[in-house]
Amino acid sequence: MVCTYGANASQLEKEIGQDQFPSNEHYFGLVNFGNTCYCNSVLQALYFCKPFREKVLDYKAKNKRTKETLLTCLADLFYNIATQKKKTGTIAPKKFIARLRKENDLFDNYMQQDAHEFLNYLLNTIADILQAEKQQGTAKGKNNSSTQVNGEQQVSKSEPTWVHDIFQGTLTNETRCLNCETVSSKDEDFLDLSVDVDQNTSITHCLRGFSNTETLCSEHKYYCENCCSKQEAQKRMRVKKLPMILALHLKRFKYMEQQSRHTKLSYRVVFPLELRLFNTSDDAYNPNRMYDLVAVVIHCGSGPNRGHYISIVKSYGLWLLFDDDIVDKIDASAIEDFYGLTSDTQKTSESGYILFYQSRE
């Protein structure tokens, strides 16, 4: 892993100031290997999700002699950043990218990829590796893998790992028969929540929309076990178990039938520095949990296959912007520049795409 130390790095130290620079913290940009900004932006966001970083470094310390996997490459990268003698600089995550391209054809090219797809792939792969290791290297059956239902990442019922301890929450799908008033509920686990976006709204609004009551009628009637027949019903999705780190994916890329392609919704969606979830179920544990924004993956540009990803992170009260190998200190007030566009006439935008909120314990 190549490490360089440039003028931008020393400038960053000056901007932060020696007395303000957090001890034992390192701010290193990542080299882009041809459209790997989707990967770099997610890796930076995850590095500054402290519980995740600690588990990855702990894994590195405990697993000295394991065969190379995506997790060992990630652990080496995180360790390399965390143990640098310099405070700032640039690292080339060559081994990690090579492993990623070797393991998944989707990423084995020089095209722009989707940061959310990469995040899902990375978390699920790490969870699968950990579960396989728990099973002492026995071959895993297909029933252990994660799947997607309605765009949400569904987590397997295998023994949970520290990935699940950090990112997994539970949704409850409640359906109320309008004939007999019986309520049935079904739980689904998630590693991140994908929410629809509208123009000039907020994350809280998006989450309320996610949990809006939907009426099932006419040909969509619900088969009620109690009535033993199809009935009109109301259903809604609410959060039953709130995760330690809530990853929120804003569905900014929408398929347009007329144009036969995906287009970007650059809508302005306000994401606060503090968040409380209001769409929790009646039996939710710790429903008043408060969350703090710790990282944001931002998409810049007009479409999914063109444009660029950067990330902003919070570290010891400082806000930093990571743009591949460049790292800059920014003011908290600059975060609103990444909410999106207020009007459809503007063409390019830097808009929040994946938000990471960490709960206050």
N, C-alpha and C positions, 0 to 999 in steps of 0.2 A: 504494500500500500504506500503510494507516494505521498509525501507531505511537503507542501511548499509554504513559504512565508513571504507575503508580498507587502507592497506599500499600503494596500487597502486595509490589511490586517493591523498594521501599526497605527493607522489612522483611526480604526475602530477603538483601539485601546486608549487613544488620546480623547476620543469623543466620550467614552464611558468614564475615564479618569481612574487613576490608580487607586485612589481611596474608595471609589464606588464599585470597582470590578470585583464581582463575587469570588471569594477564594474557592479553590477546587472546582471552578467552572471553566469550560472551554467553549469558544465560539468559532467553529471551523466550517467554512464553505465546502461544498462537494463539487468535484469536477463533473461536467456534463460529457457523457460519451456518445453524443449524437442523439438528441431528443430524449434524454433520460431525466429531464426536469420533473416529469410526473413521479419518478421514483425518488429523486433527491428531495422534493418538497414533502413527500409523505415521511421519508426517513427522518428529516429534521423535526417534523411535527411529533413523531413518535419518540424521538430522543428526548424531547422536552416534556413528554408525558412521564413525569418522574417515576411513578410506580412501575411502568413498563420498562424504562431504562434500567432500573434497579434489578428487575427480574432477569433481564437479558445479561447484565454484567454478572449476576449471581450464577447464571447458567454457565457462563464462560469460566468462572472460577472453579465450579464443581465438575466440569466436563473437559478434562485436559486431553483425553485421547478418544475422541469420537470421530467417526468418518465425516467427511465434509458434507454439510447440508446447507440449505438456505439460512437456517438458524445459526449454525456455527459461523457462517460468513457475516451475518448481522452482528453476532456477538463480538467477532474480531473487529468489525468496523466501530462499534460503540466503544469497545475497549481502547482502540487506537485513538479515538477522540478524547476519551476520558483521561488518558494517561500521557497526553502530550506535555512536553516541558514548556512549550510556548502557550500563551493564553489564547491566541488567535492564529488563523492561517487557513490553509486549504488542504483537503485530503481527496485523493482519487479512489473512489470505492470500486476499484477495478474487479476485485475478486467477487464482490457481491453481485455486480452487474453480470459478470460472466456466468455465475451460478444461476442467476435468475433466467438468463437467456437459454441456458442449458436445460433447465427444468420445465420451462413453459414456452411453447412455440409462439404464443400470443405476444410475448415480449422479446422474441428473438428476431428483431429487425430494428431499423433506424427510424421507424414511424412514431408519431406522437401517440401515446397510449392514454387511457383514462385513469386518473389518479385514484378514483374510487374503486375501480376494478382491481387495481394493484393493491390497494389497502386490504380489500377483501381476501385477495389471493394470499397475501403475506400472512395475515392473522390466521387464516384457516390452515395454511401450510405449517405454520409454527405449532398450532394446536395439534395437528395430525402427527407431527414429529414427536411432540411431547407425549401424546397418547401411545404412540407406537413404542417409545422408549419405556413407558410405564409397563407396557405389556411385554417387556424384555425382548423387544425386537421381533416378536412374532408378527407375521404378515397380517395386516389389517384387512378386514372384510369391507365391502362397499357400504355396509350399513353404518359404518363409523364416520363416513365423510359428511361434510356440510353441503346443504343444497340451498337453492334460492326459491322462495315462493313469493309471488307478487312483488318481486324486487327487493324483498327483505332477506337478509342472510339468516338462514335457519341453522341452528347449531345441533350437532348430533347429541344423542343421549349417552354417549360414552362418559367415562369418568372425567369430570371437569379439570381443566388445567389452569395455570396462572393467567393464561390469555382470557379464559372465561371469567376468572375471579376479577379481572380488571375491567373488561369490556362488556360482559354479558348482562343483559337485562331481560325482563320477561314482559311480554304483552299479553293481555287477556282480551279475547274476542267475545263480547257479550251479545247474545241474541235474545230479545224479549218477544214472545208470541203475543200479538195484540188481541187474540181471542181468549186465551186462558191466563195471560200475564206471567206465564212460567219463563224464568230466565235461565238460559243455559250458557255456560262459558267454556272456552277452550283456550289453553295457554300455549304461547309460542315464544321461544327464546330468540334473541337477536344480539348481534355484535355491533351493529350500527342501525340507526333509524334513517330511512329515506323519506323525505317530506317534499310535497309539492310546493312550488313557489308562485306567488302573485306579485303584481307590481305594487311598489310602495307599501310593503307590509313589514312584519317583524317575525322573528323566530317563534315567538309565543303564538302569534296568529297562525303560522304554518303548523305548529303542533296542535293547536285547537282544531284546525282543518283536518288534520290527520285523525283526530278522534271524534269528528262530527258524526251525529246519528244519521244513519242511512235507512230509509224505509224500503223493505222488500215487498213488492206487490206485483200484480198481474202475473207475467210469466216467470218472475223471479221470486215467487212466494217461497216461504221457508217450510220444510216438513217438520212439524212439531210432534215430538215423541209422545207428548202428553195428550194432544188432541187426535193423534194417529191420522193426521191429514195435513195437506198444505194450507198454510195460513199466512195472512199478512203479518209482518214482524218488523221490528226495528233492531238494527245492529250497530255496534260501535266498538272501536278498538281503544283500549286504555292501557297505561303503563302500570304493571303490577309490581315489578321489581326494578328499582332504579339502579343502574350500573355505577361502579366506582368512577369510571370515565365514560361519559356519554359522547359518542361520536355521531354527529348529525350530518347527513349527506343531503345537500340541497339539489333537487332534481332539476338542474339547469339545462339539460340537453333533452330536447323533445323531438320526436319523429313527426315531421310534417308530411301528410299524405300528398298534398298538392305538389310539393317540391321533391318528393321521394328521397328525402334526406333528413338527417338530424340538424336542428338549428339550436342556437344557444338563447336561453331566456336570461338576458342580462339585468333582469328586474332588480330594483333596489330593495334588499331585504336587510333590515337592521338586526344585527346580532349584538346583544348586550354583553358587558364584561361580567355581569352576574346573572344567573338564570335560576328560576325555580319552575319546576314542571307542575302545570295545573291539570293536565289530562291524566291524572292517576286514578286507579280503581279504588273502590271503597275499602278493600282489604289490603291495600298497598302497605308494605313495610317502610317506615320512614319517608312518608310522602312529602314532607316539608324540607327534604334535603336541598341544600343550596349548592349551586355549581359556580365555579369560576372558569372563565375562558383562559385556556393555556396555549392553544395553538390553532391556526387556521391555514388550510391549504387553499390557495387562491388561483382561480383560472383567469388568465389575461388573454383577451382576443375575442373573436366573433363566432367561433365554431369549435366543435369537439375535436376535429382532426387538424385544426390549425390553432396557433396560439402557444401559450407558455404557462407553466405552473411555477409559482413561488410560494413561500410560506412565511407567516409571521408567528413568532412565539413569545411567550412571557417567561422571563427568567429572573428570579429575585427582584421583582418589581420593575425590571427593564423590559422594554419591547424591542425585539430585533426582527429585521427582515432578511430572510435568506433567499437569494436569487442565484442558485447554483453555487459558483465559487465566490460570489460577492456577499458580504455580510454588512448590514448597516443598522445603526441604532435609530429607532423612530420614536416619536412622541405618541402617547396613548391616543391623543386627539386625531392622529393620522389614520387610525383604524377605520374611521367612517369613510375614508376614501375607497375602502374595499367592500362597501355594502352593495355596490352595483349602480346602474344608471337610473336616473329619475325620469328620463324620456327615451322613447324608442327611436328618436332621430339620431342619437349618438351611436356611433358604430362600434367602437372598441371599448371594452370595459375590463376592469380588474375587480372581479367579484368573488366573495366568499363561496367556496364550494364544499369543503368538509370542515366542520367545526369540532373542536375537541374541548369538552367541558369536564373539569375534574371536580369531584364532590369534596366538600369541606368535611373532614372527619372530626 
